[in-house]
Amino acid sequence: MRARHRGPFEEAPETRLSRLLPAIAIMLGSCVTIWPTIAEFPFLPPVGLLMLLAWRLIRADALPIWAPLALGLFDDLVSGQPLGLSIATWTMCFFMIDMIDERLMFRDFWQNWLIAAGGTAFYLVVGRLTAVRFGAPVDTVLLLQVLASIMLFPVISLLCAWLDRDYEPA
C-alpha cells in the first residue's frame, strides 16, 4: 500500500513535538544559567531570552501570545532573578516585536539582530535596575554582558532554525 502524497496546498500534519519544541528549547536555554561556571564577573548572556526572541523572530506562530508569561516564570524560578522580572520583560519584548511587525512588511536578518539586541539590552538593564542597588559599580560588567548577548544571538538563531528544519509552512 502506497503512502498518500500530500499536495502542495495541504497543511503538514502538526505533531505534539513540533508544538512543544520551541518551549522545550527555551526552557533548556533558561537552564544554561544554572550550569556551574567559575568567573570573575557575570558574563553569561540570558540564553532563555535569546531563544525566545529567536523563535519569535524566525517563526511568529511557533509560540502562543501567552508563552512569555509561563516561560518567564520558569526563567525567574531557575535563574534567581526577582520573581516577575522575566515575566514582565519577556512579555514586553513580545509586544515590542508585534508592534514592529505591524510597521514592517518584511524583515531581514540584520533587522532581527537589531530587534534582539534591543530586547536583550532592555532585559539586562531592567534586571540591573531591579536587582542591584544604584551605587554598585556594575555598569562595565553589564555592558560586557549586553555585548556578549548581542554577539551570541546569530548562533542561537541558527540553532533555532536548525531545530525547526522540518517545519513546512502552510
Backbone as JSON Lines, residues from 0, in Angstrom:
{"i":0,"aa":"M","n":[0.83,-1.17,0.0],"ca":[0.0,0.0,0.0],"c":[0.88,1.25,0.0]}
{"i":1,"aa":"R","n":[0.61,2.15,-0.91],"ca":[1.41,3.37,-1.03],"c":[0.94,4.43,-0.05]}
{"i":2,"aa":"A","n":[1.9,5.19,0.42],"ca":[1.56,6.31,1.3],"c":[0.94,7.42,0.46]}
{"i":3,"aa":"R","n":[-0.02,8.09,1.02],"ca":[-0.7,9.18,0.33],"c":[0.25,10.36,0.23]}
{"i":4,"aa":"H","n":[0.39,10.9,-0.98],"ca":[1.26,12.05,-1.2],"c":[0.49,13.32,-0.89]}
{"i":5,"aa":"R","n":[1.08,14.17,-0.11],"ca":[0.46,15.42,0.27],"c":[0.64,16.44,-0.84]}
{"i":6,"aa":"G","n":[-0.43,17.12,-1.18],"ca":[-0.4,18.14,-2.22],"c":[0.31,19.4,-1.75]}
{"i":7,"aa":"P","n":[0.64,20.3,-2.67],"ca":[1.4,21.49,-2.31],"c":[0.61,22.47,-1.44]}
{"i":8,"aa":"F","n":[-0.71,22.41,-1.44],"ca":[-1.51,23.36,-0.68],"c":[-2.12,22.76,0.59]}
{"i":9,"aa":"E","n":[-1.82,21.52,0.86],"ca":[-2.31,20.88,2.07],"c":[-1.34,21.17,3.22]}
{"i":10,"aa":"E","n":[-1.91,21.41,4.4],"ca":[-1.08,21.68,5.56],"c":[-0.39,20.42,6.03]}
{"i":11,"aa":"A","n":[0.83,20.61,6.54],"ca":[1.55,19.49,7.11],"c":[0.9,19.1,8.43]}
{"i":12,"aa":"P","n":[0.8,17.82,8.71],"ca":[0.22,17.44,10.0],"c":[1.12,17.88,11.15]}
{"i":13,"aa":"E","n":[0.51,18.49,12.14],"ca":[1.27,19.01,13.27],"c":[1.4,17.94,14.34]}
{"i":14,"aa":"T","n":[2.6,17.7,14.76],"ca":[2.83,16.71,15.79],"c":[2.97,17.4,17.15]}
{"i":15,"aa":"R","n":[2.87,16.63,18.2],"ca":[2.99,17.19,19.54],"c":[4.4,17.75,19.75]}
{"i":16,"aa":"L","n":[5.41,17.06,19.22],"ca":[6.78,17.52,19.38],"c":[6.99,18.86,18.68]}
{"i":17,"aa":"S","n":[6.41,19.05,17.52],"ca":[6.59,20.32,16.8],"c":[5.91,21.47,17.54]}
{"i":18,"aa":"R","n":[4.86,21.19,18.3],"ca":[4.21,22.24,19.09],"c":[5.01,22.56,20.34]}
{"i":19,"aa":"L","n":[5.64,21.55,20.95],"ca":[6.35,21.74,22.21],"c":[7.82,22.07,22.04]}
{"i":20,"aa":"L","n":[8.38,21.86,20.86],"ca":[9.81,22.06,20.65],"c":[10.28,23.47,20.99]}
{"i":21,"aa":"P","n":[9.6,24.54,20.57],"ca":[10.08,25.88,20.95],"c":[10.1,26.08,22.47]}
{"i":22,"aa":"A","n":[9.07,25.65,23.16],"ca":[9.02,25.84,24.62],"c":[10.11,25.03,25.32]}
{"i":23,"aa":"I","n":[10.32,23.8,24.86],"ca":[11.36,22.96,25.46],"c":[12.73,23.58,25.22]}
{"i":24,"aa":"A","n":[12.96,24.09,24.01],"ca":[14.25,24.71,23.7],"c":[14.49,25.96,24.56]}
{"i":25,"aa":"I","n":[13.45,26.76,24.77],"ca":[13.58,27.96,25.59],"c":[13.84,27.58,27.05]}
{"i":26,"aa":"M","n":[13.16,26.55,27.54],"ca":[13.36,26.12,28.92],"c":[14.78,25.56,29.11]}
{"i":27,"aa":"L","n":[15.28,24.84,28.13],"ca":[16.67,24.36,28.22],"c":[17.65,25.53,28.15]}
{"i":28,"aa":"G","n":[17.32,26.55,27.35],"ca":[18.16,27.74,27.31],"c":[18.17,28.47,28.64]}
{"i":29,"aa":"S","n":[17.03,28.49,29.33],"ca":[16.99,29.11,30.65],"c":[17.8,28.31,31.67]}
{"i":30,"aa":"C","n":[17.89,27.01,31.47],"ca":[18.65,26.16,32.39],"c":[20.16,26.3,32.21]}
{"i":31,"aa":"V","n":[20.6,26.95,31.15],"ca":[22.03,27.16,30.95],"c":[22.61,28.0,32.08]}
{"i":32,"aa":"T","n":[21.81,28.89,32.65],"ca":[22.31,29.77,33.71],"c":[22.64,29.02,34.99]}
{"i":33,"aa":"I","n":[22.13,27.82,35.17],"ca":[22.45,27.08,36.4],"c":[23.66,26.18,36.22]}
{"i":34,"aa":"W","n":[24.28,26.19,35.04],"ca":[25.49,25.41,34.8],"c":[26.61,26.01,35.64]}
{"i":35,"aa":"P","n":[27.32,25.21,36.4],"ca":[28.36,25.78,37.26],"c":[29.54,26.31,36.45]}
{"i":36,"aa":"T","n":[29.78,27.6,36.58],"ca":[30.93,28.23,35.93],"c":[31.69,29.05,36.96]}
{"i":37,"aa":"I","n":[32.98,29.18,36.75],"ca":[33.81,30.0,37.61],"c":[34.21,31.22,36.81]}
{"i":38,"aa":"A","n":[33.79,32.38,37.3],"ca":[34.07,33.62,36.57],"c":[34.28,34.76,37.56]}
{"i":39,"aa":"E","n":[35.05,35.73,37.13],"ca":[35.27,36.93,37.94],"c":[34.03,37.81,37.98]}
{"i":40,"aa":"F","n":[33.32,37.84,36.87],"ca":[32.12,38.67,36.77],"c":[31.08,37.92,35.95]}
{"i":41,"aa":"P","n":[29.8,38.24,36.12],"ca":[28.74,37.52,35.39],"c":[28.68,37.96,33.92]}
{"i":42,"aa":"F","n":[29.18,37.13,33.06],"ca":[29.19,37.45,31.64],"c":[28.21,36.6,30.84]}
{"i":43,"aa":"L","n":[27.6,35.61,31.48],"ca":[26.73,34.67,30.78],"c":[25.47,35.37,30.29]}
{"i":44,"aa":"P","n":[25.21,35.33,28.99],"ca":[24.01,36.01,28.47],"c":[22.73,35.26,28.84]}
{"i":45,"aa":"P","n":[21.6,35.94,28.78],"ca":[20.31,35.27,29.07],"c":[19.89,34.41,27.89]}
{"i":46,"aa":"V","n":[20.34,33.17,27.88],"ca":[20.12,32.28,26.74],"c":[18.64,31.98,26.54]}
{"i":47,"aa":"G","n":[17.89,31.88,27.63],"ca":[16.45,31.63,27.5],"c":[15.76,32.76,26.76]}
{"i":48,"aa":"L","n":[16.09,34.0,27.08],"ca":[15.52,35.14,26.38],"c":[15.95,35.16,24.92]}
{"i":49,"aa":"L","n":[17.22,34.87,24.66],"ca":[17.7,34.84,23.28],"c":[16.97,33.77,22.46]}
{"i":50,"aa":"M","n":[16.71,32.61,23.1],"ca":[15.96,31.57,22.4],"c":[14.53,32.02,22.13]}
{"i":51,"aa":"L","n":[13.9,32.67,23.12],"ca":[12.54,33.16,22.94],"c":[12.48,34.18,21.79]}
{"i":52,"aa":"L","n":[13.42,35.11,21.77],"ca":[13.44,36.11,20.7],"c":[13.72,35.47,19.35]}
{"i":53,"aa":"A","n":[14.63,34.5,19.33],"ca":[14.94,33.84,18.05],"c":[13.73,33.09,17.51]}
{"i":54,"aa":"W","n":[13.04,32.34,18.37],"ca":[11.84,31.62,17.91],"c":[10.78,32.59,17.43]}
{"i":55,"aa":"R","n":[10.59,33.68,18.14],"ca":[9.55,34.64,17.76],"c":[9.91,35.36,16.46]}
{"i":56,"aa":"L","n":[11.19,35.65,16.26],"ca":[11.6,36.37,15.06],"c":[11.69,35.45,13.84]}
{"i":57,"aa":"I","n":[12.03,34.19,14.06],"ca":[12.13,33.26,12.93],"c":[10.75,32.8,12.48]}
{"i":58,"aa":"R","n":[9.91,32.41,13.43],"ca":[8.58,31.9,13.11],"c":[7.59,32.43,14.13]}
{"i":59,"aa":"A","n":[6.77,33.38,13.7],"ca":[5.86,34.07,14.61],"c":[4.8,33.15,15.21]}
{"i":60,"aa":"D","n":[4.44,32.09,14.51],"ca":[3.38,31.21,15.01],"c":[3.91,30.05,15.85]}
{"i":61,"aa":"A","n":[5.19,30.07,16.18],"ca":[5.77,28.97,16.94],"c":[5.3,28.96,18.39]}
{"i":62,"aa":"L","n":[5.03,30.14,18.93],"ca":[4.63,30.26,20.33],"c":[3.33,31.03,20.43]}
{"i":63,"aa":"P","n":[2.44,30.62,21.33],"ca":[1.23,31.42,21.54],"c":[1.58,32.74,22.24]}
{"i":64,"aa":"I","n":[0.65,33.68,22.21],"ca":[0.91,35.01,22.74],"c":[1.12,34.99,24.25]}
{"i":65,"aa":"W","n":[0.61,33.99,24.95],"ca":[0.77,33.9,26.4],"c":[2.06,33.18,26.81]}
{"i":66,"aa":"A","n":[2.82,32.67,25.87],"ca":[4.02,31.89,26.18],"c":[5.07,32.64,27.0]}
{"i":67,"aa":"P","n":[5.31,33.95,26.77],"ca":[6.33,34.61,27.61],"c":[5.97,34.64,29.09]}
{"i":68,"aa":"L","n":[4.7,34.59,29.42],"ca":[4.32,34.58,30.83],"c":[4.79,33.29,31.51]}
{"i":69,"aa":"A","n":[4.46,32.16,30.93],"ca":[4.82,30.87,31.52],"c":[6.33,30.64,31.45]}
{"i":70,"aa":"L","n":[6.93,30.93,30.3],"ca":[8.37,30.71,30.15],"c":[9.17,31.7,30.99]}
{"i":71,"aa":"G","n":[8.66,32.92,31.15],"ca":[9.32,33.9,32.01],"c":[9.27,33.48,33.47]}
{"i":72,"aa":"L","n":[8.14,32.91,33.9],"ca":[8.05,32.39,35.26],"c":[9.07,31.28,35.48]}
{"i":73,"aa":"F","n":[9.19,30.37,34.52],"ca":[10.18,29.3,34.63],"c":[11.59,29.89,34.72]}
{"i":74,"aa":"D","n":[11.88,30.9,33.9],"ca":[13.21,31.51,33.92],"c":[13.46,32.22,35.25]}
{"i":75,"aa":"D","n":[12.45,32.89,35.78],"ca":[12.62,33.54,37.09],"c":[12.92,32.52,38.18]}
{"i":76,"aa":"L","n":[12.24,31.4,38.15],"ca":[12.46,30.37,39.17],"c":[13.83,29.71,39.04]}
{"i":77,"aa":"V","n":[14.31,29.56,37.81],"ca":[15.58,28.87,37.59],"c":[16.77,29.82,37.76]}
{"i":78,"aa":"S","n":[16.65,31.05,37.26],"ca":[17.82,31.94,37.23],"c":[18.06,32.68,38.53]}
{"i":79,"aa":"G","n":[17.04,32.8,39.38],"ca":[17.23,33.51,40.63],"c":[16.99,35.0,40.53]}
{"i":80,"aa":"Q","n":[16.52,35.47,39.4],"ca":[16.16,36.89,39.27],"c":[14.94,37.17,40.14]}
{"i":81,"aa":"P","n":[14.67,38.44,40.43],"ca":[13.45,38.75,41.2],"c":[12.21,38.22,40.47]}
{"i":82,"aa":"L","n":[11.32,37.62,41.23],"ca":[10.13,36.99,40.65],"c":[9.28,38.04,39.92]}
{"i":83,"aa":"G","n":[9.01,37.79,38.69],"ca":[8.22,38.69,37.87],"c":[9.04,39.47,36.87]}
{"i":84,"aa":"L","n":[10.38,39.5,37.03],"ca":[11.22,40.26,36.11],"c":[11.14,39.69,34.7]}
{"i":85,"aa":"S","n":[11.39,38.42,34.56],"ca":[11.34,37.8,33.23],"c":[9.92,37.77,32.68]}
{"i":86,"aa":"I","n":[8.96,37.57,33.55],"ca":[7.56,37.55,33.1],"c":[7.23,38.88,32.44]}
{"i":87,"aa":"A","n":[7.56,39.98,33.11],"ca":[7.21,41.31,32.59],"c":[8.05,41.68,31.37]}
{"i":88,"aa":"T","n":[9.36,41.5,31.46],"ca":[10.21,41.96,30.36],"c":[10.08,41.08,29.12]}
{"i":89,"aa":"W","n":[9.94,39.77,29.28],"ca":[9.77,38.92,28.12],"c":[8.45,39.23,27.41]}
{"i":90,"aa":"T","n":[7.4,39.52,28.18],"ca":[6.12,39.88,27.57],"c":[6.24,41.22,26.85]}
{"i":91,"aa":"M","n":[6.95,42.17,27.44],"ca":[7.16,43.46,26.77],"c":[7.96,43.29,25.49]}
{"i":92,"aa":"C","n":[8.95,42.4,25.49],"ca":[9.71,42.13,24.27],"c":[8.82,41.53,23.19]}
{"i":93,"aa":"F","n":[7.93,40.63,23.58],"ca":[6.98,40.04,22.63],"c":[6.09,41.13,22.02]}
{"i":94,"aa":"F","n":[5.57,42.03,22.88],"ca":[4.72,43.11,22.39],"c":[5.5,44.08,21.51]}
{"i":95,"aa":"M","n":[6.78,44.31,21.86],"ca":[7.62,45.17,21.03],"c":[7.78,44.57,19.63]}
{"i":96,"aa":"I","n":[8.0,43.28,19.57],"ca":[8.16,42.62,18.26],"c":[6.84,42.67,17.48]}
{"i":97,"aa":"D","n":[5.71,42.5,18.17],"ca":[4.42,42.61,17.5],"c":[4.2,44.01,16.93]}
{"i":98,"aa":"M","n":[4.6,45.03,17.68],"ca":[4.46,46.4,17.18],"c":[5.37,46.65,15.98]}
{"i":99,"aa":"I","n":[6.56,46.1,16.0],"ca":[7.47,46.25,14.86],"c":[6.92,45.5,13.66]}
{"i":100,"aa":"D","n":[6.33,44.33,13.89],"ca":[5.72,43.57,12.79],"c":[4.57,44.32,12.14]}
{"i":101,"aa":"E","n":[3.85,45.13,12.93],"ca":[2.77,45.94,12.36],"c":[3.3,46.97,11.38]}
{"i":102,"aa":"R","n":[4.49,47.51,11.66],"ca":[5.06,48.57,10.83],"c":[5.82,48.04,9.62]}
{"i":103,"aa":"L","n":[6.57,46.99,9.82],"ca":[7.42,46.47,8.74],"c":[6.7,45.37,7.98]}
{"i":104,"aa":"M","n":[6.83,45.39,6.69],"ca":[6.27,44.3,5.9],"c":[7.2,43.1,5.88]}
{"i":105,"aa":"F","n":[8.48,43.38,5.74],"ca":[9.48,42.31,5.66],"c":[10.64,42.67,6.56]}
{"i":106,"aa":"R","n":[11.28,41.64,7.1],"ca":[12.48,41.83,7.91],"c":[13.56,40.93,7.37]}
{"i":107,"aa":"D","n":[14.79,41.39,7.47],"ca":[15.9,40.52,7.14],"c":[16.67,40.2,8.43]}
{"i":108,"aa":"F","n":[17.75,39.47,8.28],"ca":[18.47,39.01,9.47],"c":[19.05,40.15,10.27]}
{"i":109,"aa":"W","n":[19.52,41.21,9.62],"ca":[20.12,42.33,10.33],"c":[19.08,43.05,11.2]}
{"i":110,"aa":"Q","n":[17.88,43.17,10.69],"ca":[16.82,43.79,11.49],"c":[16.44,42.89,12.67]}
{"i":111,"aa":"N","n":[16.39,41.58,12.43],"ca":[16.13,40.65,13.54],"c":[17.21,40.77,14.61]}
{"i":112,"aa":"W","n":[18.45,40.9,14.17],"ca":[19.56,41.02,15.1],"c":[19.44,42.32,15.91]}
{"i":113,"aa":"L","n":[19.06,43.4,15.25],"ca":[18.89,44.68,15.93],"c":[17.72,44.62,16.93]}
{"i":114,"aa":"I","n":[16.63,43.98,16.53],"ca":[15.48,43.83,17.44],"c":[15.87,43.0,18.65]}
{"i":115,"aa":"A","n":[16.57,41.9,18.43],"ca":[17.01,41.05,19.54],"c":[18.01,41.78,20.44]}
{"i":116,"aa":"A","n":[18.87,42.59,19.85],"ca":[19.82,43.37,20.65],"c":[19.09,44.36,21.55]}
{"i":117,"aa":"G","n":[18.09,45.01,21.01],"ca":[17.31,45.95,21.82],"c":[16.56,45.24,22.94]}
{"i":118,"aa":"G","n":[15.94,44.11,22.63],"ca":[15.21,43.36,23.65],"c":[16.12,42.82,24.74]}
{"i":119,"aa":"T","n":[17.29,42.34,24.35],"ca":[18.23,41.8,25.33],"c":[18.8,42.91,26.21]}
{"i":120,"aa":"A","n":[19.15,44.03,25.6],"ca":[19.67,45.16,26.38],"c":[18.59,45.67,27.34]}
{"i":121,"aa":"F","n":[17.35,45.73,26.88],"ca":[16.25,46.15,27.74],"c":[16.12,45.22,28.94]}
{"i":122,"aa":"Y","n":[16.15,43.92,28.71],"ca":[16.02,42.94,29.79],"c":[17.16,43.07,30.8]}
{"i":123,"aa":"L","n":[18.39,43.19,30.31],"ca":[19.53,43.26,31.22],"c":[19.57,44.56,32.01]}
{"i":124,"aa":"V","n":[19.2,45.67,31.37],"ca":[19.19,46.95,32.08],"c":[18.09,46.98,33.14]}
{"i":125,"aa":"V","n":[16.9,46.49,32.8],"ca":[15.82,46.43,33.79],"c":[16.19,45.49,34.93]}
{"i":126,"aa":"G","n":[16.85,44.38,34.6],"ca":[17.31,43.46,35.64],"c":[18.34,44.11,36.54]}
{"i":127,"aa":"R","n":[19.2,44.91,35.98],"ca":[20.19,45.63,36.79],"c":[19.51,46.64,37.7]}
{"i":128,"aa":"L","n":[18.5,47.34,37.17],"ca":[17.82,48.37,37.97],"c":[16.99,47.78,39.1]}
{"i":129,"aa":"T","n":[16.49,46.56,38.91],"ca":[15.65,45.95,39.96],"c":[16.44,45.1,40.95]}
{"i":130,"aa":"A","n":[17.56,44.53,40.53],"ca":[18.25,43.56,41.38],"c":[19.48,44.13,42.1]}
{"i":131,"aa":"V","n":[20.01,45.25,41.63],"ca":[21.26,45.77,42.19],"c":[21.03,47.19,42.68]}
{"i":132,"aa":"R","n":[21.61,47.54,43.79],"ca":[21.47,48.91,44.28],"c":[22.18,49.87,43.34]}
{"i":133,"aa":"F","n":[21.77,51.13,43.38],"ca":[22.26,52.1,42.39],"c":[23.73,52.45,42.55]}
{"i":134,"aa":"G","n":[24.31,52.35,43.7],"ca":[25.7,52.72,43.89],"c":[26.68,51.63,43.48]}
{"i":135,"aa":"A","n":[26.19,50.46,43.12],"ca":[27.07,49.33,42.79],"c":[27.77,49.57,41.45]}
{"i":136,"aa":"P","n":[29.08,49.3,41.39],"ca":[29.82,49.51,40.13],"c":[29.69,48.31,39.19]}
{"i":137,"aa":"V","n":[28.54,48.16,38.56],"ca":[28.33,47.01,37.68],"c":[28.06,47.42,36.24]}
{"i":138,"aa":"D","n":[28.21,48.69,35.93],"ca":[27.86,49.15,34.58],"c":[28.78,48.59,33.51]}
{"i":139,"aa":"T","n":[30.07,48.47,33.8],"ca":[31.01,47.9,32.82],"c":[30.7,46.42,32.59]}
{"i":140,"aa":"V","n":[30.42,45.72,33.66],"ca":[30.07,44.3,33.55],"c":[28.77,44.14,32.77]}
{"i":141,"aa":"L","n":[27.81,45.03,33.02],"ca":[26.54,44.99,32.3],"c":[26.76,45.22,30.81]}
{"i":142,"aa":"L","n":[27.62,46.16,30.47],"ca":[27.93,46.42,29.07],"c":[28.57,45.21,28.4]}
{"i":143,"aa":"L","n":[29.49,44.56,29.1],"ca":[30.11,43.34,28.55],"c":[29.08,42.22,28.37]}
{"i":144,"aa":"Q","n":[28.15,42.1,29.31],"ca":[27.11,41.07,29.19],"c":[26.17,41.38,28.03]}
{"i":145,"aa":"V","n":[25.84,42.65,27.82],"ca":[24.99,43.03,26.68],"c":[25.71,42.72,25.37]}
{"i":146,"aa":"L","n":[27.0,43.07,25.29],"ca":[27.76,42.79,24.06],"c":[27.89,41.29,23.8]}
{"i":147,"aa":"A","n":[28.13,40.51,24.85],"ca":[28.2,39.05,24.67],"c":[26.86,38.5,24.2]}
{"i":148,"aa":"S","n":[25.77,39.03,24.72],"ca":[24.44,38.57,24.3],"c":[24.17,38.92,22.85]}
{"i":149,"aa":"I","n":[24.53,40.12,22.45],"ca":[24.32,40.54,21.06],"c":[25.14,39.69,20.11]}
{"i":150,"aa":"M","n":[26.36,39.37,20.49],"ca":[27.22,38.56,19.62],"c":[26.77,37.1,19.57]}
{"i":151,"aa":"L","n":[26.08,36.64,20.6],"ca":[25.63,35.25,20.64],"c":[24.31,35.03,19.89]}
{"i":152,"aa":"F","n":[23.56,36.09,19.62],"ca":[22.25,35.91,19.0],"c":[22.29,35.19,17.65]}
{"i":153,"aa":"P","n":[23.24,35.46,16.74],"ca":[23.23,34.69,15.48],"c":[23.4,33.18,15.69]}
{"i":154,"aa":"V","n":[24.19,32.79,16.67],"ca":[24.37,31.36,16.95],"c":[23.07,30.76,17.47]}
{"i":155,"aa":"I","n":[22.41,31.47,18.38],"ca":[21.14,30.99,18.92],"c":[20.08,30.94,17.82]}
{"i":156,"aa":"S","n":[20.09,31.93,16.95],"ca":[19.13,31.96,15.85],"c":[19.35,30.78,14.89]}
{"i":157,"aa":"L","n":[20.59,30.47,14.61],"ca":[20.89,29.31,13.75],"c":[20.48,28.01,14.44]}
{"i":158,"aa":"L","n":[20.68,27.93,15.74],"ca":[20.26,26.74,16.48],"c":[18.75,26.56,16.4]}
{"i":159,"aa":"C","n":[18.0,27.65,16.57],"ca":[16.54,27.55,16.48],"c":[16.11,27.18,15.07]}
{"i":160,"aa":"A","n":[16.75,27.74,14.06],"ca":[16.42,27.38,12.67],"c":[16.75,25.91,12.41]}
{"i":161,"aa":"W","n":[17.84,25.42,12.98],"ca":[18.19,24.02,12.79],"c":[17.17,23.11,13.49]}
{"i":162,"aa":"L","n":[16.73,23.5,14.68],"ca":[15.71,22.71,15.38],"c":[14.39,22.71,14.61]}
{"i":163,"aa":"D","n":[14.13,23.77,13.86],"ca":[12.88,23.94,13.15],"c":[12.98,23.53,11.68]}
{"i":164,"aa":"R","n":[13.97,22.77,11.34],"ca":[14.24,22.46,9.93],"c":[13.15,21.61,9.28]}
{"i":165,"aa":"D","n":[12.36,20.88,10.05],"ca":[11.31,20.04,9.48],"c":[9.97,20.76,9.32]}
{"i":166,"aa":"Y","n":[9.93,22.01,9.74],"ca":[8.67,22.77,9.65],"c":[8.38,23.12,8.2]}
{"i":167,"aa":"E","n":[7.15,22.87,7.79],"ca":[6.71,23.22,6.45],"c":[5.53,24.17,6.59]}
{"i":168,"aa":"P","n":[5.72,25.44,6.2],"ca":[4.59,26.38,6.34],"c":[3.44,25.99,5.44]}
{"i":169,"aa":"A","n":[2.25,26.4,5.85],"ca":[1.05,26.09,5.08],"c":[1.02,26.84,3.77]}
